[in-house]
Amino acid sequence: MKKRYLSVILFLFISAVLFSQSVWYVSMETGSDANDGRSPSTPFYSVDYAIGFLQPCDTLYFMGEFVNDNYIDGYSFSGDINDPHIWLSENTVKISGLHGTAGCYSTLKAYDSTTILKGDTD
């Protein structure tokens, strides 16, 4: 009987470890890639760096404002496809190498209503 309980406990522990999910945080305003990214008070700075930690079932929270280098406040696309500003080949947030499975997605979410992604696309 004791062996059975030990087997059940061992199974539950291994299941918890194998199927656990992690929560990560990233912030261009307060983050640092030297942080552990595990809490709102220790977010990563770089989205690319944070994405490298994601595993299936993990969640990455975006905190604060994310702005690309060439963002122009008030810019409006005029419809002219020759406008040099639209050919900068920049994304506000570039996401590649994301890990997930059909049964266990990686999730990217705004941390709260103050999260803003600023870019120059319409």
ZABA-84446 format. One record per atom (N, C-alpha, C, O): x, y negated, z negated. Coordinates in pm, whole numbers, padded with zeros to 5 digits, always signed. Example, Ala and Ser with C-alpha at 12.3 -4.5 7.8 and 13.67 -1.06 7.14 Angstrom:
+01319+00569-00780
+01230+00450-00780
+01320+00330-00780
+01424+00332-00846
+01285+00225-00708
+01367+00106-00714
+01290-00003-00787
+01341-00114-00804
% end
This chain:
+00082+00119+00000
+00000+00000+00000
+00087-00126+00000
+00057-00223+00069
+00194-00122-00078
+00283-00236-00086
+00350-00264+00049
+00370-00379+00086
+00384-00156+00123
+00445-00171+00254
+00350-00239+00351
+00391-00320+00434
+00223-00206+00340
+00123-00265+00430
+00113-00416+00408
+00110-00493+00504
+00109-00459+00283
+00103-00602+00253
+00228-00673+00301
+00222-00784+00355
+00341-00609+00282
+00467-00666+00328
+00466-00679+00480
+00513-00780+00533
+00415-00580+00550
+00406-00585+00696
+00314-00697+00742
+00345-00766+00839
+00201-00715+00675
+00107-00821+00710
+00171-00958+00688
+00160-01047+00773
+00238-00976+00575
+00304-01102+00545
+00414-01131+00648
+00426-01244+00696
+00492-01032+00681
+00597-01047+00780
+00538-01083+00917
+00591-01171+00985
+00431-01018+00957
+00364-01048+01083
+00314-01193+01086
+00332-01263+01185
+00250-01237+00977
+00199-01374+00971
+00312-01476+00977
+00300-01580+01043
+00422-01448+00909
+00536-01539+00911
+00595-01549+01051
+00621-01659+01100
+00617-01436+01117
+00673-01436+01252
+00578-01505+01349
+00622-01580+01436
+00448-01482+01336
+00349-01548+01423
+00352-01698+01403
+00345-01774+01501
+00362-01742+01279
+00365-01885+01251
+00488-01951+01313
+00480-02061+01367
+00602-01883+01306
+00724-01937+01362
+00718-01940+01515
+00755-02039+01577
+00671-01831+01576
+00666-01822+01721
+00563-01915+01783
+00586-01967+01892
+00452-01936+01718
+00344-02014+01776
+00326-02151+01711
+00223-02215+01727
+00427-02195+01638
+00416-02325+01575
+00432-02434+01681
+00495-02414+01784
+00375-02546+01653
+00388-02657+01744
+00454-02772+01670
+00436-02790+01550
+00529-02849+01745
+00599-02964+01688
+00536-03092+01739
+00478-03096+01847
+00549-03196+01658
+00503-03329+01696
+00625-03418+01702
+00707-03417+01610
+00637-03496+01810
+00750-03584+01833
+00699-03726+01856
+00583-03746+01891
+00787-03825+01835
+00749-03965+01851
+00858-04036+01931
+00976-04007+01918
+00815-04133+02016
+00908-04212+02094
+00859-04357+02095
+00740-04384+02110
+00955-04452+02080
+00922-04594+02077
+01038-04676+02134
+01151-04667+02086
+01010-04756+02239
+01112-04845+02294
+01141-04961+02198
+01247-05022+02205
+01048-04991+02110
+01062-05105+02020
+01141-05073+01894
+01225-05152+01853
+01116-04957+01834
+01179-04926+01705
+01260-04797+01705
+01316-04759+01602
+01266-04729+01819
+01330-04599+01823
+01480-04603+01844
+01538-04706+01877
+01540-04486+01824
+01683-04464+01851
+01699-04317+01886
+01639-04231+01821
+01778-04288+01987
+01801-04149+02021
+01891-04079+01919
+01915-03958+01929
+01939-04154+01822
+02012-04095+01709
+01914-04047+01601
+01953-03973+01511
+01787-04090+01611
+01683-04045+01516
+01645-03901+01545
+01683-03844+01647
+01567-03841+01453
+01523-03703+01474
+01391-03696+01552
+01352-03587+01595
+01321-03808+01571
+01198-03809+01649
+01080-03737+01586
+00979-03715+01653
+01091-03700+01460
+00989-03617+01393
+00880-03694+01322
+00782-03635+01277
+00895-03827+01310
+00793-03904+01238
+00781-04043+01299
+00869-04087+01373
+00671-04113+01270
+00655-04249+01321
+00765-04344+01271
+00791-04446+01335
+00829-04312+01162
+00935-04399+01110
+01073-04364+01167
+01168-04439+01146
+01085-04252+01240
+01213-04212+01300
+01194-04168+01445
+01235-04058+01482
+01132-04254+01529
+01107-04213+01668
+01234-04216+01753
+01330-04286+01722
+01230-04139+01862
+01333-04151+01964
+01311-04284+02037
+01205-04344+02027
+01413-04328+02112
+01401-04448+02195
+01366-04412+02340
+01280-04475+02401
+01432-04312+02392
+01422-04277+02534
+01320-04166+02559
+01320-04062+02493
+01232-04192+02655
+01132-04091+02692
+01200-03966+02747
+01164-03854+02710
+01299-03983+02834
+01371-03869+02890
+01434-03783+02780
+01429-03660+02786
+01492-03848+02681
+01554-03776+02570
+01448-03699+02491
+01468-03582+02458
+01336-03763+02462
+01228-03699+02386
+01169-03580+02461
+01141-03476+02401
+01151-03595+02592
+01096-03487+02675
+01183-03362+02664
+01132-03250+02669
+01312-03381+02651
+01405-03268+02639
+01380-03181+02517
+01424-03066+02514
+01311-03231+02416
+01282-03155+02295
+01148-03081+02302
+01125-02987+02226
+01061-03122+02394
+00927-03062+02400
+00930-02916+02441
+01001-02877+02534
+00853-02838+02372
+00832-02698+02403
+00682-02677+02422
+00603-02764+02385
+00640-02564+02478
+00496-02540+02492
+00424-02561+02359
+00472-02519+02253
+00309-02625+02364
+00221-02656+02250
+00263-02780+02173
+00192-02820+02080
+00376-02843+02206
+00420-02962+02135
+00343-03085+02181
+00284-03087+02289
+00344-03189+02098
+00281-03316+02129
+00385-03427+02116
+00461-03430+02019
+00388-03518+02214
+00475-03635+02209
+00387-03759+02202
+00304-03783+02291
+00404-03838+02097
+00329-03962+02079
+00413-04080+02127
+00528-04096+02087
+00354-04163+02213
+00414-04288+02258
+00368-04397+02163
+00249-04416+02141
+00464-04470+02108
+00434-04576+02011
+00478-04712+02065
+00588-04724+02118
+00393-04812+02053
+00430-04948+02090
+00423-04974+02239
+00339-04917+02309
+00512-05062+02287
+00513-05108+02426
+00626-05045+02504
+00739-05035+02455
+00596-05002+02626
+00697-04949+02717
+00695-05036+02842
+00591-05050+02906
+00809-05095+02875
+00818-05190+02985
+00937-05153+03073
+01047-05129+03024
+00913-05150+03207
+01026-05123+03295
+01115-05247+03308
+01071-05357+03276
+01238-05227+03354
+01337-05335+03357
+01295-05452+03445
+01328-05567+03414
+01223-05428+03553
+01187-05533+03647
+01043-05581+03634
+00989-05642+03725
+00982-05553+03521
+00844-05596+03500
+00836-05749+03503
+00916-05817+03439
+00739-05801+03578
+00716-05946+03585
+00575-05971+03533
+00476-05932+03596
+00566-06034+03419
+00437-06065+03360
+00357-06153+03455
+00407-06256+03501
+00236-06114+03485
+00150-06192+03573
+00163-06157+03720
+00089-06210+03802
+00256-06068+03756
+00271-06028+03896
+00144-05961+03946
+00082-05882+03875
+00106-05992+04067
-00011-05931+04129
+00024-05894+04272
+00073-05978+04348
+00000-05772+04309
+00029-05726+04445
-00065-05794+04543
-00187-05790+04527
-00006-05857+04644
-00085-05934+04740
-00143-05849+04853
-00227-05895+04929
-00098-05726+04863
-00143-05640+04972
-00039-05628+05081
-00054-05545+05171
+00068-05707+05074
+00175-05703+05174
+00270-05589+05139
+00341-05595+05038
+00272-05485+05222
+00357-05369+05191
+00505-05400+05206
+00589-05318+05170
+00539-05516+05259
+00679-05557+05270
+00726-05636+05149
+00841-05679+05144
+00640-05656+05052
+00677-05726+04929
+00791-05648+04863
+00771-05533+04824
+00909-05708+04851
+01025-05634+04798
+01006-05585+04654
+01069-05489+04612
+00919-05651+04580
+00900-05611+04441
+00838-05472+04426
+00864-05402+04328
+00757-05432+04524
+00694-05299+04511
+00785-05186+04554
+00750-05069+04535
+00901-05217+04611
+00994-05112+04657
+01114-05096+04564
+01221-05057+04609
+01097-05126+04438
+01207-05114+04343
+01230-04970+04297
+01327-04942+04227
+01141-04880+04337
+01152-04738+04301
+01162-04718+04151
+01240-04635+04104
+01085-04791+04076
+01085-04782+03932
+00952-04731+03882
+00848-04759+03943
+00953-04660+03776
+00832-04618+03707
+00837-04676+03568
+00945-04691+03511
+00723-04707+03513
+00721-04753+03374
+00772-04642+03284
+00858-04665+03199
+00718-04524+03302
+00762-04407+03227
+00778-04294+03327
+00682-04252+03390
+00898-04245+03341
+00925-04134+03432
+00928-04006+03351
+01001-03995+03252
+00848-03910+03393
+00840-03783+03320
+00877-03671+03414
+00814-03651+03518
+00981-03597+03378
+01021-03480+03456
+01076-03376+03360
+01119-03409+03249
+01076-03253+03402
+01130-03145+03319
+01042-03111+03200
+01091-03060+03099
+00913-03139+03210
+00822-03113+03099
+00795-02963+03088
+00774-02896+03189
+00795-02912+02967
+00775-02769+02943
+00634-02744+02890
+00584-02820+02807
+00572-02640+02938
+00440-02601+02892
+00400-02472+02961
+00467-02428+03054
+00294-02413+02917
+00242-02292+02981
+00092-02310+02998
+00031-02399+02939
+00032-02224+03078
-00112-02233+03103
-00191-02222+02973
-00296-02285+02959
-00145-02145+02879
-00218-02127+02754
-00173-02219+02643
-00235-02223+02536
-00068-02295+02667
-00013-02378+02561
+00053-02502+02622
+00173-02504+02648
-00028-02603+02645
+00018-02723+02712
+00106-02810+02623
+00094-02809+02500
+00195-02885+02686
+00265-02993+02619
+00177-03115+02635
+00125-03141+02744
+00159-03191+02529
+00066-03303+02530
+00139-03435+02509
+00223-03446+02420
+00107-03534+02593
+00161-03669+02579
+00044-03759+02544
-00057-03759+02614
+00056-03835+02434
-00056-03916+02386
-00010-04052+02337
+00104-04068+02292
-00099-04149+02347
-00076-04278+02282
-00088-04257+02132
-00179-04187+02087
+00003-04315+02056
+00000-04302+01911
-00125-04367+01853
-00191-04311+01765
-00156-04487+01902
-00276-04557+01857
-00318-04657+01965
-00264-04655+02076
-00410-04743+01933
-00464-04837+02033
-00365-04949+02068
-00394-05028+02158
-00251-04958+02000
-00153-05062+02033
-00050-05015+02135
+00035-05093+02177
-00057-04890+02176
+00038-04837+02275
+00005-04895+02413
-00109-04888+02459
+00107-04953+02478
+00089-05016+02608
+00201-04972+02703
+00318-04975+02666
+00164-04933+02824
+00261-04903+02929
+00253-05017+03029
+00149-05036+03093
+00362-05093+03044
+00361-05208+03136
+00444-05176+03259
+00562-05141+03249
+00381-05188+03373
+00449-05169+03501
+00384-05260+03603
+00285-05328+03574
+00440-05262+03722
+00392-05354+03823
+00311-05286+03933
+00313-05332+04047
+00242-05180+03902
+00162-05114+04005
+00015-05148+03985
-00029-05175+03873
-00059-05147+04093
-00203-05173+04086
-00280-05044+04081
-00403-05045+04074
% end
